[in-house]
């Protein structure tokens, strides 16, 4: 029997919701009964600087929280692609915001999902949900966490704080899943 052990690395500018995306994956893993680590890393600026986080999910105790070879790489801006592209392991998944990131397909050993996340978020009413669009694509493309458990986590963590935005967040998540499903069926 193989042990479940999955890693996610998410990177972008501060203010793009990279940390919240990582936290939602981590909280979902906790709800699934897994061992979880979430490690944030910020540049010196609060907004507009670099931000990334690593998440490790495992059925067993986690020896190191550092994500050097990610199963899933989330990229929200161009500088992060240059910095982290080599951190996704062969056979892994790259999910990126195609509105802000140009990717030339340099890695042929990974699956890629280009998500027009900023455009979708604005269509739904707010650029603040771009990360939730991406989260939907991540879950659909990688199965890193269970879809229905992730939806419940969104309801719990985002719906409790700002209930009026919950329908928009759930729509964003669903649209992200749709984009990934379409991309992977090609």
KEVEXMAR-410977 format. One record per residue: residue number from 1; residue in three letters; chain; x, y, z of N, C-alpha, C in turn. Coordinates in Angstrom, 3 decimals, decimal comma, always signed. Example, Ala and Ser with C-alpha at 12.3 -4.5 7.8 and 13.67 -1.06 7.14 Angstrom:
<nodes>
1;ala;A;+13,190;-5,690;+7,800;+12,300;-4,500;+7,800;+13,200;-3,300;+7,800
2;ser;A;+12,850;-2,250;+7,080;+13,670;-1,060;+7,140;+12,900;+0,030;+7,870
</nodes>
This chain:
<nodes>
1;unk;A;+0,835;-1,178;+0,000;+0,000;+0,000;+0,000;+0,882;+1,245;+0,000
2;unk;A;+0,603;+2,152;-0,926;+1,423;+3,354;-0,989;+0,894;+4,404;-0,017
3;unk;A;+1,811;+5,169;+0,490;+1,477;+6,224;+1,437;+1,145;+7,494;+0,655
4;unk;A;+0,104;+8,194;+1,070;-0,245;+9,473;+0,450;+0,764;+10,510;+0,906
5;unk;A;+1,412;+11,151;-0,049;+2,367;+12,218;+0,242;+2,353;+13,162;-0,949
6;unk;A;+1,784;+14,337;-0,774;+1,674;+15,311;-1,864;+2,161;+16,671;-1,396
7;unk;A;+2,751;+17,406;-2,342;+3,273;+18,724;-2,022;+2,759;+19,760;-3,022
8;unk;A;+2,584;+20,978;-2,512;+2,158;+22,096;-3,341;+3,059;+23,275;-3,044
9;unk;A;+3,441;+23,974;-4,088;+4,192;+25,214;-3,953;+3,404;+26,267;-4,720
10;unk;A;+3,035;+27,355;-4,059;+2,271;+28,434;-4,677;+3,058;+29,726;-4,554
11;unk;A;+3,141;+30,488;-5,662;+3,958;+31,702;-5,655;+3,331;+32,806;-6,487
12;unk;A;+3,560;+34,042;-6,038;+3,077;+35,215;-6,754;+3,492;+36,469;-6,013
13;unk;A;+2,805;+37,567;-6,314;+3,017;+38,813;-5,600;+2,181;+38,810;-4,330
14;unk;A;+2,629;+39,537;-3,313;+1,808;+39,732;-2,136;+0,496;+40,380;-2,534
15;unk;A;-0,591;+39,959;-1,930;-1,895;+40,511;-2,249;-2,672;+39,713;-3,280
16;unk;A;-2,045;+38,684;-3,877;-2,741;+37,866;-4,882;-3,473;+36,667;-4,273
17;unk;A;-3,372;+36,494;-2,975;-4,083;+35,398;-2,332;-3,349;+34,073;-2,339
18;unk;A;-2,056;+34,115;-2,576;-1,242;+32,894;-2,608;-1,290;+32,172;-1,256
19;unk;A;-1,176;+32,946;-0,175;-1,168;+32,343;+1,166;-2,524;+31,718;+1,491
20;unk;A;-3,597;+32,407;+1,144;-4,934;+31,876;+1,410;-5,156;+30,588;+0,618
21;unk;A;-4,717;+30,562;-0,635;-4,832;+29,343;-1,433;-4,121;+28,187;-0,729
22;unk;A;-2,888;+28,418;-0,292;-2,135;+27,380;+0,416;-2,811;+26,958;+1,705
23;unk;A;-3,340;+27,941;+2,437;-4,029;+27,625;+3,688;-5,276;+26,777;+3,434
24;unk;A;-6,017;+27,082;+2,392;-7,223;+26,305;+2,092;-6,875;+24,856;+1,747
25;unk;A;-5,778;+24,660;+1,017;-5,320;+23,290;+0,746;-4,920;+22,614;+2,056
26;unk;A;-4,191;+23,331;+2,899;-3,745;+22,768;+4,185;-4,934;+22,425;+5,087
27;unk;A;-5,879;+23,362;+5,227;-7,065;+23,102;+6,056;-7,863;+21,912;+5,529
28;unk;A;-7,953;+21,804;+4,203;-8,672;+20,666;+3,617;-7,963;+19,364;+3,964
29;unk;A;-6,632;+19,371;+3,889;-5,864;+18,184;+4,268;-6,096;+17,799;+5,718
30;unk;A;-6,182;+18,789;+6,589;-6,455;+18,529;+8,007;-7,832;+17,892;+8,157
31;unk;A;-8,814;+18,440;+7,444;-10,172;+17,878;+7,487;-10,206;+16,433;+6,988
32;unk;A;-9,304;+16,106;+6,091;-9,205;+14,741;+5,561;-8,457;+13,805;+6,511
33;unk;A;-7,949;+14,360;+7,617;-7,248;+13,546;+8,600;-5,778;+13,327;+8,298
34;unk;A;-5,209;+14,148;+7,450;-3,799;+13,998;+7,086;-2,894;+14,839;+7,992
35;unk;A;-1,621;+14,476;+7,992;-0,598;+15,327;+8,590;-0,343;+16,439;+7,582
36;unk;A;-0,190;+17,674;+8,058;-0,084;+18,823;+7,157;+0,947;+19,820;+7,678
37;unk;A;+1,720;+20,384;+6,750;+2,526;+21,564;+7,063;+2,210;+22,637;+6,034
38;unk;A;+2,268;+23,886;+6,475;+2,086;+25,053;+5,608;+3,141;+26,054;+6,020
39;unk;A;+4,021;+26,402;+5,093;+5,108;+27,329;+5,405;+5,036;+28,528;+4,466
40;unk;A;+4,786;+29,724;+5,022;+4,765;+30,928;+4,188;+6,150;+31,540;+4,053
41;unk;A;+6,358;+32,256;+2,954;+7,600;+32,994;+2,750;+7,254;+34,304;+2,049
42;unk;A;+7,660;+35,399;+2,654;+7,355;+36,722;+2,110;+8,634;+37,447;+1,734
43;unk;A;+8,542;+38,283;+0,703;+9,611;+39,223;+0,419;+9,522;+40,345;+1,448
44;unk;A;+10,419;+41,303;+1,407;+10,424;+42,358;+2,416;+9,224;+43,318;+2,334
45;unk;A;+8,553;+43,374;+1,185;+7,412;+44,276;+1,039;+6,147;+43,564;+1,511
46;unk;A;+5,169;+44,325;+1,993;+3,901;+43,713;+2,413;+3,009;+43,425;+1,212
47;unk;A;+2,780;+44,411;+0,348;+1,961;+44,198;-0,842;+2,814;+44,466;-2,072
48;unk;A;+2,656;+43,611;-3,049;+3,405;+43,798;-4,285;+4,761;+43,120;-4,272
49;unk;A;+5,221;+42,685;-3,113;+6,479;+41,945;-3,036;+6,229;+40,483;-3,350
50;unk;A;+7,257;+39,681;-3,273;+7,100;+38,258;-3,564;+6,462;+37,552;-2,374
51;unk;A;+5,703;+36,534;-2,678;+5,077;+35,722;-1,642;+4,962;+34,302;-2,171
52;unk;A;+5,308;+33,344;-1,335;+5,084;+31,952;-1,726;+4,858;+31,127;-0,474
53;unk;A;+4,262;+29,970;-0,675;+4,081;+29,057;+0,441;+4,194;+27,629;-0,057
54;unk;A;+4,612;+26,771;+0,850;+4,698;+25,349;+0,572;+3,755;+24,595;+1,484
55;unk;A;+3,071;+23,602;+0,920;+2,158;+22,765;+1,689;+2,571;+21,313;+1,478
56;unk;A;+2,650;+20,574;+2,566;+2,915;+19,138;+2,506;+1,734;+18,421;+3,162
57;unk;A;+1,201;+17,426;+2,472;+0,092;+16,611;+2,976;+0,551;+15,161;+2,967
58;unk;A;+0,349;+14,461;+4,076;+0,827;+13,085;+4,144;-0,024;+12,251;+5,100
59;unk;A;-0,056;+10,951;+4,850;-0,701;+10,024;+5,774;+0,194;+9,723;+6,972
60;unk;A;+1,481;+10,013;+6,825;+2,444;+9,750;+7,894;+3,035;+11,068;+8,385
61;unk;A;+3,772;+11,014;+9,487;+4,428;+12,226;+9,983;+5,335;+12,792;+8,906
62;unk;A;+5,428;+14,110;+8,880;+6,195;+14,809;+7,858;+7,579;+15,127;+8,395
63;unk;A;+8,594;+14,635;+7,690;+9,973;+14,825;+8,138;+10,466;+16,246;+7,943
64;unk;A;+10,066;+16,873;+6,836;+10,499;+18,244;+6,555;+9,362;+19,007;+5,880
65;unk;A;+9,125;+20,235;+6,330;+8,070;+21,042;+5,711;+8,516;+21,735;+4,419
66;unk;A;+9,786;+21,605;+4,065;+10,324;+22,288;+2,890;+9,868;+21,575;+1,619
67;unk;A;+9,369;+22,351;+0,654;+8,927;+21,788;-0,618;+9,965;+22,127;-1,683
68;unk;A;+10,814;+21,136;-2,002;+11,816;+21,320;-3,050;+11,367;+20,739;-4,378
69;unk;A;+10,566;+19,679;-4,324;+10,044;+19,024;-5,526;+8,536;+18,925;-5,385
70;unk;A;+7,825;+19,888;-5,962;+6,384;+19,968;-5,780;+5,635;+19,063;-6,744
71;unk;A;+4,586;+18,440;-6,238;+3,656;+17,711;-7,106;+2,822;+18,711;-7,891
72;unk;A;+2,507;+19,832;-7,241;+1,694;+20,884;-7,852;+2,395;+22,220;-7,655
73;unk;A;+2,546;+22,949;-8,751;+3,133;+24,288;-8,702;+2,076;+25,281;-9,181
74;unk;A;+1,776;+26,272;-8,342;+0,834;+27,331;-8,681;+1,637;+28,604;-8,908
75;unk;A;+1,452;+29,214;-10,076;+2,189;+30,434;-10,416;+1,202;+31,540;-10,747
76;unk;A;+1,334;+32,651;-10,005;+0,409;+33,778;-10,171;+1,048;+34,978;-10,877
77;unk;A;+2,375;+34,965;-11,082;+3,027;+36,078;-11,785;+4,288;+35,585;-12,494
78;unk;A;+4,743;+36,369;-13,466;+5,873;+35,972;-14,322;+7,178;+35,727;-13,549
79;unk;A;+7,574;+36,625;-12,622;+8,831;+36,369;-11,902;+8,821;+35,040;-11,145
80;unk;A;+7,667;+34,647;-10,641;+7,579;+33,379;-9,903;+7,775;+32,174;-10,821
81;unk;A;+7,324;+32,283;-12,070;+7,535;+31,191;-13,017;+9,024;+30,957;-13,215
82;unk;A;+9,765;+32,032;-13,455;+11,212;+31,919;-13,662;+11,899;+31,322;-12,435
83;unk;A;+11,434;+31,724;-11,261;+12,077;+31,300;-10,024;+11,757;+29,858;-9,643
84;unk;A;+10,520;+29,408;-9,906;+10,076;+28,131;-9,340;+9,793;+27,013;-10,342
85;unk;A;+9,872;+27,265;-11,642;+9,503;+26,241;-12,626;+10,255;+24,924;-12,421
86;unk;A;+11,513;+25,000;-12,056;+12,294;+23,768;-11,875;+11,944;+23,023;-10,586
87;unk;A;+11,094;+23,622;-9,743;+10,724;+22,982;-8,474;+9,557;+22,003;-8,615
88;unk;A;+8,925;+21,945;-9,791;+7,847;+20,970;-9,974;+8,473;+19,676;-10,492
89;unk;A;+8,111;+18,568;-9,844;+8,743;+17,296;-10,183;+8,208;+16,760;-11,510
90;unk;A;+9,000;+15,954;-12,200;+8,503;+15,316;-13,419;+7,201;+14,562;-13,117
91;unk;A;+6,223;+14,737;-13,995;+4,918;+14,139;-13,766;+4,003;+15,023;-12,949
92;unk;A;+4,520;+16,162;-12,483;+3,736;+17,090;-11,680;+2,838;+17,967;-12,531
93;unk;A;+2,176;+18,889;-11,858;+1,206;+19,768;-12,518;+1,584;+21,226;-12,264
94;unk;A;+1,599;+22,010;-13,333;+1,777;+23,455;-13,251;+0,430;+24,100;-13,550
95;unk;A;-0,077;+24,868;-12,599;-1,314;+25,633;-12,793;-0,919;+27,101;-12,696
96;unk;A;-1,245;+27,874;-13,755;-0,817;+29,268;-13,732;-1,908;+30,203;-14,256
97;unk;A;-1,831;+31,447;-13,771;-2,761;+32,486;-14,188;-2,299;+33,005;-15,545
98;unk;A;-2,948;+32,539;-16,605;-2,509;+32,884;-17,960;-2,774;+34,352;-18,320
99;unk;A;-3,507;+35,065;-17,479;-3,699;+36,496;-17,707;-2,444;+37,287;-17,346
100;unk;A;-1,629;+36,737;-16,464;-0,433;+37,448;-16,003;+0,872;+36,718;-16,301
101;unk;A;+0,773;+35,476;-16,753;+1,960;+34,644;-16,937;+1,980;+34,082;-18,358
102;unk;A;+3,124;+34,255;-19,017;+3,335;+33,607;-20,313;+4,242;+32,415;-20,081
103;unk;A;+3,780;+31,244;-20,529;+4,581;+30,022;-20,377;+4,778;+29,412;-21,755
104;unk;A;+6,014;+29,101;-22,078;+6,350;+28,628;-23,422;+6,355;+27,107;-23,561
105;unk;A;+5,960;+26,386;-22,516;+5,928;+24,930;-22,614;+7,301;+24,284;-22,535
106;unk;A;+8,245;+24,970;-21,890;+9,624;+24,482;-21,813;+9,744;+23,099;-21,164
107;unk;A;+8,860;+22,792;-20,233;+8,901;+21,488;-19,558;+7,895;+20,557;-20,239
108;unk;A;+8,390;+19,486;-20,827;+7,500;+18,517;-21,480;+7,178;+17,344;-20,559
109;unk;A;+7,769;+17,357;-19,359;+7,579;+16,250;-18,412;+6,533;+16,563;-17,343
110;unk;A;+5,767;+17,652;-17,538;+4,726;+18,024;-16,581;+3,423;+18,333;-17,321
111;unk;A;+2,320;+18,270;-16,594;+1,035;+18,717;-17,136;+0,891;+20,195;-16,830
112;unk;A;+0,312;+20,942;-17,751;+0,116;+22,367;-17,508;-1,351;+22,734;-17,681
113;unk;A;-1,801;+23,626;-16,836;-3,160;+24,145;-16,912;-3,071;+25,666;-16,880
114;unk;A;-3,355;+26,270;-18,036;-3,375;+27,727;-18,154;-4,779;+28,202;-17,799
115;unk;A;-4,880;+29,034;-16,787;-6,179;+29,474;-16,301;-6,286;+30,998;-16,439
116;unk;A;-7,244;+31,497;-17,223;-7,438;+32,948;-17,295;-8,141;+33,430;-16,026
117;unk;A;-7,462;+33,249;-14,913;-8,071;+33,413;-13,588;-8,470;+34,854;-13,288
118;unk;A;-7,656;+35,814;-13,684;-7,995;+37,222;-13,423;-9,255;+37,600;-14,185
119;unk;A;-9,354;+37,170;-15,431;-10,517;+37,477;-16,268;-11,776;+36,840;-15,677
120;unk;A;-11,685;+35,581;-15,294;-12,837;+34,885;-14,698;-13,266;+35,580;-13,405
121;unk;A;-12,294;+35,910;-12,576;-12,602;+36,570;-11,302;-13,333;+37,890;-11,538
122;unk;A;-12,871;+38,665;-12,507;-13,523;+39,948;-12,800;-14,927;+39,724;-13,365
123;unk;A;-15,102;+38,696;-14,196;-16,439;+38,367;-14,712;-17,395;+38,045;-13,561
124;unk;A;-16,850;+37,417;-12,521;-17,673;+37,037;-11,368;-17,845;+38,192;-10,376
125;unk;A;-17,065;+39,254;-10,537;-17,312;+40,431;-9,717;-16,181;+40,969;-8,874
126;unk;A;-15,027;+40,264;-8,792;-13,948;+40,776;-7,951;-12,616;+40,107;-8,273
127;unk;A;-11,566;+40,913;-8,396;-10,237;+40,331;-8,621;-9,703;+39,626;-7,371
128;unk;A;-10,368;+39,817;-6,241;-9,924;+39,185;-4,988;-10,186;+37,674;-4,961
129;unk;A;-10,928;+37,141;-5,933;-11,219;+35,704;-5,946;-10,404;+34,958;-7,006
130;unk;A;-9,417;+35,642;-7,582;-8,541;+35,002;-8,571;-7,920;+33,732;-7,994
131;unk;A;-7,495;+33,791;-6,739;-6,869;+32,626;-6,101;-7,842;+31,455;-5,954
132;unk;A;-9,124;+31,747;-5,795;-10,111;+30,674;-5,635;-10,391;+30,010;-6,988
133;unk;A;-10,342;+30,797;-8,065;-10,431;+30,216;-9,410;-9,269;+29,235;-9,597
134;unk;A;-8,076;+29,691;-9,244;-6,879;+28,844;-9,363;-7,014;+27,595;-8,478
135;unk;A;-7,527;+27,766;-7,258;-7,706;+26,627;-6,352;-8,587;+25,561;-6,993
136;unk;A;-9,678;+25,966;-7,621;-10,544;+25,000;-8,300;-9,788;+24,228;-9,364
137;unk;A;-8,955;+24,924;-10,127;-8,146;+24,263;-11,158;-7,136;+23,302;-10,547
138;unk;A;-6,538;+23,717;-9,443;-5,549;+22,867;-8,763;-6,191;+21,551;-8,306
139;unk;A;-7,331;+21,648;-7,644;-7,994;+20,447;-7,120;-8,432;+19,541;-8,268
140;unk;A;-8,987;+20,124;-9,311;-9,439;+19,327;-10,460;-8,268;+18,659;-11,175
141;unk;A;-7,172;+19,398;-11,369;-6,041;+18,901;-12,153;-5,163;+17,908;-11,391
142;unk;A;-5,135;+18,032;-10,074;-4,161;+17,242;-9,309;-4,777;+16,253;-8,329
143;unk;A;-5,980;+16,533;-7,869;-6,557;+15,681;-6,829;-5,777;+15,740;-5,530
144;unk;A;-5,034;+16,830;-5,307;-4,201;+16,946;-4,107;-5,043;+16,862;-2,838
145;unk;A;-6,275;+17,365;-2,920;-7,242;+17,211;-1,835;-8,582;+16,831;-2,446
146;unk;A;-9,482;+16,324;-1,624;-10,806;+15,906;-2,064;-11,660;+17,128;-2,393
147;unk;A;-12,296;+17,095;-3,540;-13,100;+18,218;-4,014;-14,204;+18,612;-3,038
148;unk;A;-15,011;+17,672;-2,606;-16,144;+18,020;-1,738;-15,668;+18,514;-0,376
149;unk;A;-14,566;+17,979;+0,126;-14,010;+18,456;+1,394;-13,471;+19,874;+1,214
150;unk;A;-12,883;+20,161;+0,066;-12,376;+21,506;-0,205;-13,524;+22,515;-0,267
151;unk;A;-14,627;+22,135;-0,876;-15,800;+23,026;-0,923;-16,281;+23,332;+0,496
152;unk;A;-16,327;+22,312;+1,342;-16,751;+22,531;+2,737;-15,755;+23,429;+3,472
153;unk;A;-14,468;+23,286;+3,164;-13,443;+24,131;+3,772;-13,633;+25,587;+3,338
154;unk;A;-13,922;+25,804;+2,073;-14,188;+27,166;+1,586;-15,383;+27,750;+2,333
155;unk;A;-16,443;+26,954;+2,473;-17,635;+27,433;+3,182;-17,297;+27,806;+4,623
156;unk;A;-16,500;+26,974;+5,273;-16,138;+27,196;+6,676;-15,193;+28,387;+6,842
157;unk;A;-14,109;+28,388;+6,076;-13,052;+29,387;+6,285;-13,359;+30,739;+5,651
158;unk;A;-13,999;+30,751;+4,488;-14,291;+32,015;+3,822;-15,718;+32,473;+4,079
159;unk;A;-16,640;+31,526;+4,161;-18,046;+31,860;+4,337;-18,369;+32,416;+5,706
160;unk;A;-17,650;+31,965;+6,707;-17,913;+32,430;+8,066;-17,497;+33,893;+8,237
161;unk;A;-16,359;+34,255;+7,649;-15,856;+35,627;+7,788;-16,674;+36,621;+6,966
162;unk;A;-16,972;+36,254;+5,731;-17,676;+37,166;+4,820;-18,739;+36,389;+4,050
163;unk;A;-19,851;+36,075;+4,711;-20,870;+35,228;+4,086;-21,431;+35,772;+2,771
164;unk;A;-21,473;+37,096;+2,623;-22,053;+37,638;+1,385;-21,191;+37,323;+0,158
165;unk;A;-19,911;+37,004;+0,365;-19,025;+36,675;-0,754;-18,935;+35,168;-1,020
166;unk;A;-19,571;+34,362;-0,176;-19,462;+32,904;-0,347;-19,971;+32,428;-1,710
167;unk;A;-21,136;+32,869;-2,183;-21,580;+32,402;-3,505;-20,564;+32,724;-4,611
168;unk;A;-19,959;+33,917;-4,552;-18,955;+34,303;-5,540;-17,731;+33,389;-5,447
169;unk;A;-17,299;+33,077;-4,219;-16,158;+32,184;-4,040;-16,459;+30,781;-4,565
170;unk;A;-17,652;+30,285;-4,298;-18,022;+28,939;-4,775;-18,127;+28,914;-6,298
171;unk;A;-18,641;+29,999;-6,891;-18,684;+30,098;-8,357;-17,266;+30,118;-8,931
172;unk;A;-16,377;+30,866;-8,284;-14,981;+30,955;-8,735;-14,319;+29,582;-8,701
173;unk;A;-14,539;+28,856;-7,627;-13,980;+27,511;-7,480;-14,500;+26,594;-8,597
174;unk;A;-15,798;+26,637;-8,839;-16,409;+25,796;-9,875;-15,874;+26,154;-11,261
175;unk;A;-15,724;+27,440;-11,538;-15,193;+27,865;-12,853;-13,756;+27,392;-13,033
176;unk;A;-12,968;+27,454;-11,959;-11,592;+26,961;-12,040;-11,543;+25,476;-12,352
177;unk;A;-12,433;+24,715;-11,739;-12,523;+23,273;-12,025;-12,866;+23,042;-13,494
178;unk;A;-13,820;+23,819;-14,012;-14,235;+23,679;-15,410;-13,053;+23,927;-16,371
179;unk;A;-12,289;+24,974;-16,107;-11,150;+25,305;-16,952;-10,128;+24,163;-16,953
180;unk;A;-9,832;+23,627;-15,774;-8,856;+22,539;-15,680;-9,377;+21,285;-16,384
181;unk;A;-10,631;+20,976;-16,205;-11,218;+19,793;-16,847;-11,093;+19,911;-18,367
182;unk;A;-11,407;+21,085;-18,889;-11,312;+21,314;-20,335;-9,861;+21,224;-20,822
183;unk;A;-8,939;+21,823;-20,052;-7,524;+21,819;-20,434;-6,945;+20,411;-20,450
184;unk;A;-7,329;+19,610;-19,482;-6,757;+18,267;-19,372;-7,416;+17,266;-20,330
185;unk;A;-8,566;+17,621;-20,900;-9,231;+16,695;-21,820;-8,706;+16,850;-23,242
186;unk;A;-7,853;+17,858;-23,470;-7,288;+18,089;-24,804;-6,200;+17,104;-25,129
</nodes>
